């Protein structure tokens, strides 16, 4: 399950990075930051429940 969550978090991270590079509207960036933080929280919870330490780049 963590593989799918890693993919979702990575997609959210990439979309956020692209929006920042494109100098997108601050509301769009804020929305993408919220989505990324939510995806990251779900991923970290998955790691916690499986008793596995997340990779350092997801902390």
C-alpha angles and dihedrals in degrees: 000000000000090000092063091044091049089053092049092048091047091051090050090048092049093048090051092049091049092050091051091049090049091049090237126188111292090237090056092049091049091051091049091048089053091050092048093048091049092049090047091050091052090049093048090049089052090052091047093051092049091048092238124131112239119237111272093248091064097053 
